[in-house]
Amino acid sequence: MRAKRPSSKSDVRDWWETSIIDMEPNKISIRGHEIEKLIGTVSFTQMIWLIITGESLNGFRERLLEAALVSAVDHGPQAPSVAAARMAISCGVSINNALASGVNMLGDIHGGAGQQALELYRNIADQMDGDEDLNCAVTDGLNKWTLVNGRFVPGFGHRFHKKQDPRSPRLMELVDQAIINGDISGRFKKIAQTVEMVLAKQKGKPIPMNIDGSTAVIFAELGCTPTIARGLFCLSRSVGILAHSHEQSQQGERNKGPTPPKYLWKYSG
Ligand SMILES: CC(C)(COP(=O)(O)OP(=O)(O)OC[C@H]1O[C@@H](n2cnc3c(N)ncnc32)[C@H](O)[C@@H]1OP(=O)(O)O)[C@@H](O)C(=O)NCCC(=O)NCCS
């Protein structure tokens, strides 16, 4: 189908519609706030929340979002996203290309599990009426989830941190402070902890909450959608990817591959 040709000034103006920003010569206003009043008064974390949701974020709620963003910043060159960025910059691309290469590796299995964890928590929350036993709702939610998505429950387990992902207990501590202060309900923390408990029972060993499971608790408590949760993870990890890309560019190696050159792949032809 051919696109309609703009026929008047208003057709052109109406081509893009946004409630995020108003801009005209000598004026920039984001979500109704003049940019010069935001500069120097809001933190970057508050700005992220304001531009995405149109709302302001303060006190413990701001602290929680900031903690989630800090916690996911890096997991080293073993993480495919970081390795990809480091390889990319060694090939002579610019820093923005290296950043994009890293961010493009963040998918359902690496870096994106928080989106699925949040979906799982919300499914469980939606199914619960006031009286339903949390354990039953979680068991039911997990059964439904694994039936559709396979046996791995998003947000739990870790390839390296088998006993405990060091980031999770600290994040849950901050969640507790926000609950005590009355800034969040704690509903999603309870759901996540019950998932952890039921999973451990089902598997006969602990499968601890990981970074994606715990940041999903924070994002859910703050009212984020699953898609925004993934976007926020990408923002956070971009910072680590930038640091790694820059460091790699300073190391002078050229055309760095995924393994030292003396190792070759297994030929199966
Ligand atoms: C991260 C992950 C890939 C690590 O997997 P792994 O190193 O193979 O896990 P382990 O060796 O510790 O454990 C394997 C066993 O634990 C179980 N297990 C591990 N994580 C599990 C999970 N999230 N849900 C259900 N079972 C899990 C496996 O089923 C397997 O059990 P089995 O031997 O009976 O088949 C895995 O835990 C996972 O896919 N988690 C969900 C996705 C996720 O949250 N990713 C973000 C990680 S930060």
The ligand as an ORCA input file, in Angstrom:
! r2SCAN-3c Opt
* xyz 0 1
  C      21.777    -19.071     34.221
  C      21.593    -20.535     33.847
  C      21.755    -20.652     32.325
  C      22.648    -21.365     34.542
  O      22.425    -22.663     34.151
  P      23.348    -23.861     34.593
  O      24.725    -23.341     34.850
  O      23.202    -24.930     33.600
  O      22.683    -24.300     35.940
  P      23.253    -25.308     37.016
  O      24.390    -26.092     36.472
  O      23.490    -24.512     38.241
  O      22.032    -26.244     37.295
  C      21.560    -27.068     36.356
  C      20.370    -27.717     37.011
  O      19.632    -26.752     37.774
  C      18.388    -26.502     37.182
  N      18.210    -25.069     37.017
  C      19.144    -24.111     36.964
  N      18.581    -22.921     36.767
  C      17.263    -23.143     36.744
  C      16.151    -22.321     36.593
  N      16.301    -20.996     36.395
  N      14.949    -22.875     36.596
  C      14.779    -24.189     36.776
  N      15.807    -25.032     36.925
  C      17.028    -24.504     36.905
  C      18.464    -27.141     35.817
  O      17.204    -27.599     35.437
  C      19.402    -28.254     36.044
  O      18.712    -29.276     36.712
  P      18.824    -30.775     36.212
  O      20.257    -31.118     36.447
  O      17.854    -31.482     37.067
  O      18.460    -30.737     34.767
  C      20.217    -21.032     34.298
  O      20.151    -20.970     35.684
  C      19.087    -20.296     33.652
  O      18.801    -20.490     32.470
  N      18.409    -19.397     34.408
  C      17.256    -18.725     33.885
  C      17.639    -17.609     32.937
  C      18.247    -16.456     33.669
  O      17.768    -16.030     34.705
  N      19.316    -15.918     33.076
  C      20.045    -14.818     33.661
  C      21.251    -15.306     34.372
  S      22.044    -13.989     35.240
*
